[in-house]
Each structure stands twice: as C-alpha cells, then as structure tokens.
Amino acid sequence: MNLRPAFLLVAASTLIASALPALAADQDADLAARVAAVEPDVVQWRRDIHQHPELGNRETRTSALVAAHLKRLKLDEVRTGIAHTGVIGILKGKLPGPVIALRADMDALPVTERTGLPFASTVKAKRGDETVGVMHACGHDAHTAMMMGVAEVLSGMRDRIAGTVVFVFQPAEEGAPQGEEGGAALILKEGALSGAYAPEAIFGLHVWPGEAGTISYRARGSMASADRLVIKVTGKQTHGAQPWHGIDPITTAAQIVTGLQMIPARQVNITTAPAVVTIGRIQGGTASNIVPETVDMEGTIRTFDPEMREDIIARVKRTATDIAAAAGARADVEIQPYAPPVYNDVALVERMEPTLRRAAGDKLRSMGLVMGSEDFAHYQAKIPGLFFFLGVNAPGVSLGATADLHSPEFMLNEDAMKSGVQTMSMLALDYLKPSGS
C-alpha cells in the first residue's frame, strides 16, 4: 500500500494549521495599524457631529458628512435618502461571498447639554410645538464616527474580504417625530436591506458608561422591548380658588402616575422577567390660578416577556381609565410600539465569540439584562444579529460612577473609540474571510 499521498496530505494540513495563527496575527497587526491611522479622524468626526447634533429624521448635516466620506472612499455604491435621512454604503470584497451589514445610528436627543466641553452643543430645535436643546446624550455621535472609521479601514482591506459589507447609517433610532415613520422599521419597510444586498448577518454596538475599552455582550435576549405610552386626562376647567366647580386633571394625573407604579411593583411576577413603567413627561395648565381642562402625559413601558407585556399594557389602560373615572374625568390611553427585545442570535454569537475575545482580550465581559431598548431589534427580527456594548468611561471609572446615557452631563472617553472601530472591523473581516484562510 502506498502511504505517500496520505502522508503528504497530513504534512500539508499540519503545515497550514501551524501557519494560521501567524496569518491571523499578521492581519490583526495590519488592522491595528490601520485603526491607529484613522483614530485622529474618528475623534475629529465625533466632535464635529457632537457640536452639530440633529434630532431624528432631521439628520441632514450628519448624513451629508457621512455620504461625502463614503464617496471619498470610492465604495461600490452610496445611497442617500434612506428612511428620510439615512445613508447606505456598499463595499464589495475582492472575492465572492455572503453579505453582512454593520449599523450605526445618527440621531441626537432633546436634551440641553451641561458637559462644559469645548465642542459642547448649543443647538436648539423645534420638537412639536416646543423649542428644545439638542445633544448627543446617547453616544450616537461616536457610533457614526466609529462606523466612518470602520468603512475607511475595510475599504483599504477589500482584497481580504470574501463578500459584501453594507454600512447602514440609520436615522431616528430614538424614535421618529410624532406623526412620522422612521428608524430601523422604516429602513426595512422601504426594502433597503433586500434583494442583492440582503444581509445574512448584522452587527451593531452601543457605547456604555462602563469600564474603558470593555466589550460586553449577552446571547439571546439582552435589551427590553419598548412601548411609548401616551395618556390624555380630560377634566373640567375652573378657577383655582374653587376647584369643586370643575374636575381637576392635574391631581387625577398625579394619582394615575402613582397607580401605574403599582403595576410592576405589586401586580406582575417580576421574578419571571423584569418590567418598568415610567412617566417621563407631564404637561398641563397655563396659569397658577386655573384648573386646566387637560393634562398630557407620556411615558415608556419596558418588558422582556411577550405575555407580560400584553398583561401590563392591559393593566395600564385599566388603571388610568378607572382612576380618571373615579374622579369624574376621562383618560384616553394610546400605546405606540417602538421595538421588540434585542435578541442576539445564539449561533451567530457562538461563531463570533472568538473574534470578540481576540478583539477585547481580558476586557471581554458577559452582561446581564438591560432595561434600555434599541430599534436594532427590528433588524434582528428579520436577520440574525449581534449587538454589543463598548465601555467608554475614563480609565479607572466603573459603571455607575459617572453620568448615564440620556443625561445632560454624559461624556465619553474618546480613547475607547478605537476599540469599537477595531472590534467591528474584525467581526466583518472574520465573518467574510476567504474559504480556507
């Protein structure tokens, strides 16, 4: 029997296997050099976007900045006007292969900044009938800048990509203005991620006030679903000195707020899954001596379990209407679904865990459930997805020791952004690596 061919095959396989770590190390070193080269630009882009924030569906300046950058990189295709102000860039690798998507969100929040940064926002904008301060209090400025960096890094490495990368710069993650559609749901509705560029996997990240440079993730459910709660309480207007001549919607609204808090605290089994009901806005009245006719309330419902969500929504409606009725008032309750829970595909997480570990080293963290929500969940309902968190506190500052997301004092450590650029680039390169490499 001639064993020579088998011997040669085993020897060749051993040689290839021994060379793989060196090849991976070479690619990582090259990638790290490219990330370091683009880092100053990422910081500058982030500061520019931070100083000029825009609310959802109004990100015209930001999207123009992104589109101009992608065109400079000579991507294969750059599409604008996606879901109002979104931008999609298409990068085709040198070799054929699958399609993946990388997503960044661009919108800011109606928050007046109090950071004292030299590039702090002084922008004001109309939100409905109100004029509000506008701030990147959730880090979307960093998300956009980092993804611009990822696009630059990967466009210089397209010869190592077996497939296509779709860069999704999304508007209105925080929600569209009243009466408008927007965000991830509208991108999918418009079919922007269908046809030839339908991805088989999608990746996203969010900055987080955690330990600097950490990468945190969780398989399966990781972030809560969100439903916007709108309640209009109608009473009867009268003189403030004689409230018995009318029906006071302000005191009624106060009782409704208290009653709603009893739902997650006393009426549902939160050992099954956590839940939160929050009222974040109450508006009513025009003068101190007038009992107004109406009070408007807005809030959010956060859940993980679909059955619990339906139960809480039913309880919210019943509690508000019954309390109002007891006072002789009326409560009209509207529930506006925002996003389902963020669910990280188990198979995709298992496949990409080695990449996350290589990217983060000893800064890789597993995480618990997060009551925050993300409309990235809409993509995950259609496409296997992985969403992770990047710690952006200053070195030595732990989670909870600094201003939270959505705070007017929220600040991030710009040095951590290079970890975001590197991790997203590695996920794309590893998922789209040529066969046998």
N, C-alpha and C positions, 0 to 999 in steps of 0.2 A: 504494500500500500504506500502511495506517495503522499507523505505528510507535509511536503514543502509548501504547497499553496496555503494550507491551513495555518502553518507556522508563520508564513509571511503576513497573512491576514491578521493574526493575533498580534504580531510585532507592530504592524502598521497601526492597528487600533490603539495599542499601548502608547505608541509614539504620539498619536493625535491627542489622546486623553491627557498625556503629560503636558502637551503644549497648550491646552485650553486655558488653564489658569493664567499662563503668561500672556495669551492673547487678550483675555478679559482685563488683565491688569494694564496692558498697553492701551486698550480702549478707554478704560477708566481714567488713566493718566492724561490721555489726549482730551477727554471730555472735561476733566478738571481744569485743564489749561484754557480751554475754550470758555468755560464758565467764568473763570477768573478774568479773562479778557473782556467779557461783556458786562461784568458786575458793575463797573462805574456807570455804564449807560442805564442799567436797570435801576440803580439808585436815582439817577437824574430823571428818568421817566416817571418813577414813582413820585418824586417830589413835585414834578410838573403837574401830574394828574391830581395829586393831593391838593395842590393850591387852586386847582380849577375843577372842583367836583360838580357832577351833574346828577340830577335825580333820574329815576327810571323812565325809560322811553324818551329821554331828552339828552342822551349822551352824545350829542353831535360833535363836540370838540374832541372828546376822547376817541370816538370811533374814527374820526378823520386822522388823528395821530396814529392809531393802530394800522389803518389801511395804508397810509403812506409808508410806514415801516415795512409792512409785509410786501408791498410793491418794490421797495428798495432791495429786498432780499431776493427778488425775482422768483417768488413762488409760482407754481404752475397755474394757480388761479386765485384771485382775490375777489370775494363777493361782498358787497355792502348793502345796506338797507334791509338786513335780515331782522325780522321781528321789530320793525321800526328803525333801530339804530345799530343793530348787530353787525359784526364783521366775521366772515369765514375765510380762512386761508387754506389752500390745498398744497401740500408738499408731497410729491411723488418720489419715492426712493428709486435708486438705480435698478433694483431688481423687482420683479413682480411679487405680490404678496397681499395679505389682508389689509383692511382699512381700520384704523383706530382714530379716536377723537380725543383731543385734550381741550378742556374747557376752562375759561376764566370769565368772571363776571366784572362788569364795569361801573355799575351804578353806585351812587352815594346815598346818604340818609338825610332826612330833615332834622339835622342836629346843628346847633351853633357851637363851633369849636372853641375849646378853652385849653389848648395844649401849650400855647406860647411859642410854638415852633416858628422859626423864621420863614417857613413856607406854609404857615397855617392858612386855612381857608377863611376868607372874608365874604364869600359868595352868599347871596340871598336869592331865593327863587319863589315863584308862586306855586303853592300846593293847594289846589282847590281855590277857596276864597282867601286863604291865608298867605302871608309872606313869611317864609321860614329861612333860618340859616341852613346851609348845606355843608356837610362834612363827610369825608371818608372815615366814618367811625367804625367800619366793619372790615377794613383792610382790602377792599376791592381794588384800591389804587395799586397795592402791592401785587395782587393777583394778576392784574392786567400787565404791569411792568415785568413781572416774572415770566409770564407767558410770551411776551415780546422777546425776552431773552432766550427762552426755550426755542422759539421759532428761528432766532439767529443761529443758535448753536446747532440745531438739527439741519438747517439749510446748508451748513458747511460740512455736514457728515452724511449727505444723502446717498453717497456711494456705499454706505454701510446699512442702508435701510432697504429691507425687502418688503415693500408695501407702501401704504399711503398714510400720511398723518393729516388729519383735519383739525385745524385750530379754530375753536369756537370762542369768539369774544362776545359774550352774551349781555344784553341789556336787562334791566328790571328784575334782577334776582330778588330784590327786596319787595317786589310787588309792583304791578302797574298802577298808574293813577286810576282813580275811580272812573268807571265807565269805559276803560280801555283793556284790551288784552295785552299780554306781554310775557317776557321771560322764557324759560325753557319750554313751557307748554305751547307757546306760540311758535317757537322755532320748530318744534315737532309738527304742529298743525300745518305749518307752511310747507312741510316736506323738505326742509333744508338739509336734513340728515338721511335722505332716502336716495334710492337709485344707485348710481355708480359709486357714490361716496357714503353709502350706509355703513357705519362702523360696526364691527363685531365686538368692540370693547370701548369703553370711555373712561377717562381718568380726570379727576378734579382734586383740588386741595383748598384748604381754608387756613388762613393764619389764625393763631390761637394764643391767648396770653398765658403760655406755658413756658417751660424751660427752654432757653435759647437753642435753636437748631434741632430740637427733638422732632421726630416723625411719629405720630400716634395714629393708630387705626384699630378697627374692630370688624370682624367678619359678621355677616348677617346684619340685623338692624342696628343702626348706630345713632341716628338722629330722629327726632319725633316728627310726626305729621303736624301740620298747622292748618287751622281754620280761622279765618277772620270773623269776628263777632261784632255785629252792628245792632244796637238797640236804640230805638227812639221811644222816649217816655213822653206821653202827652197828658197834660193836666188841664187846668183852667186858670187863666191869668187873672191876677187881682192885686190889690195894694198889699205891700209887705207888712203893713201895720195891722191888717185884717185878713190873715191867711185863711180863716174859716169861711170867707166868702168865695174862695176858689179851691183848687186842688193842686197841691204843691208837687211838681215833678222832680224838684231837686231832692227833697227828703225821700221821696219814693225811689229815686235813682240811688241814693245812698243805701237804702235798705236792700235794693237789688244787688249792689256790689257785695254787701255782707252775705247775702243769701247765696250768691254764686260761689263764694269761697268755701261754703259748707259742702259743696258737691264733691270736690276732690278730697276734702279733709274728713268728711263723715259719711259719704253716701256711696263711694265706689271702693272696690278692693284694690288698693294701690300696691299690695304685695304681688299682684298679677303683673302689673306694669305701671310705671309712674304716669301721672297726669297733672296738668296745670291749667287753671283758668285764670287769666289776668285781664283786668280792665286797665287800659293804658291811656285812655283819653275820655274826658267828660267835658262837655261844653253846653252851657245854658245860661240864659239870663242876659239882661242889658243894663241893669242898674241895681243898686243895693236895696232899694225900697220897692222893688217889684217882684212878685212871684210870677215867674215866666210861664208861658204856655207849654214849652217843650224843653227837653234835655236830650242831647245826643251823646251816646256812649259807644266807644269802640274798644275791642279787646282781642285776645287770641286764646284759642283752645289748643293745647298740645297733648298728643296721645301717641301710643305705640301700637295698641291693640285695636283692630277694627271694630270689634263688638263693643269694647269700652268707649270708643269714640262715638258710636251711634247712641249709646246709653247716655253719655254725658251731654251730647247735643240735645237730646230729648229733655233731659233734666234742666238744662239751661233755659230752654224755651218755656218749660212749665214754671220754673221758679220765677223768671222775670214777669211772665204774664199774670201769674197768680198774685204776686206781691203788688203789682200795679193795680190789679182788680180790687184787692183788699183796700187800697187807698182811694178807690174811685177813679183811678187813672187808667191809661191804656199803654201797654208796652208792645211795640212791634219789633220782632226779633228776626234778623237775617243772618244766615250762616253762609260765608263765602269761602269755599275750599281753596287752599293755597297749594299744598303739596302733601303727598303721602310720606311715610317714613323713608329716610335714606337707608337703603339696603345694599350692602356690599356683597356682590356675588361670591359665594364660597369658593367655587372652582377658580375664579379669577384671583381671589386673594391668595389661595394656595400657590397658584402659578407665579405670582409676582412677589411673594414674601421674600424669596432670596434676593431679589432686586432691592426691596426696601431695606433689608438687613445690610446689604453691601453699601447702599447709599448712606444709611444712618449710623452704621456701626453700633457703638454702645449707647446711642441716643434713640434707638428704636423703642417705642413704648406701645403696650396694649392699653386700651382705654375702655371706660365704662360708657353707659348710655348718656347721650347729650340731649337736653330738652330743647335746644335750639333746633331750627328746621332749615331746610335748604331745598330750593326747587331743582337742584341736581337730581333729586329723587324722580322727577318726571322722565329724565333720560334713562335712569336705572329701571323704570317700569317697562321700558322697551328694549334696552341694551344692557348686557352685563357691564357693571360699573364698579369702580373702586374710588372711594372718596376718603381722603386722609387729612390730617391736621399738622401744620407746621408751627412749632413753638417760636414765638417772636419776642419774648421778654428779654430784657437786658441780662447779661451773664450774672448768674447767682440769684436772680429774682424768680421765685417759684410761682406756680399757678395760684391765683387768688391774692397775690401780693401787689397787684397793680390794677389800673383801671380796666374794666371789662369791655368787651365788644359792645358797641352802641352807646358807649359813654362819651361825653364831650371831651374827656381827658385821655381817651385811648391813644396810645402811641405804640409804635413797634420798633424793634431793633433791626435796622436795615441790614446789618451784617448777616442776619439769618436768612435773608432772601436768596443768597447763593445756594443754600441747601435746598430751597424749593426749586430753583432752576435745575440744579443737578439731579434731584430725585425725579422730576417729571421727564427730564431728558433721558435718564436711564430707563425709566419704565417704557418709554417709546422705543428706544434702541433695543432693549431686551425682548420686548414683545415682537418686534419686527426684525429680529436678527435673521440673516440668511440661513437657510437649512444647512445643518451640519457644522455651523460655526460655533 
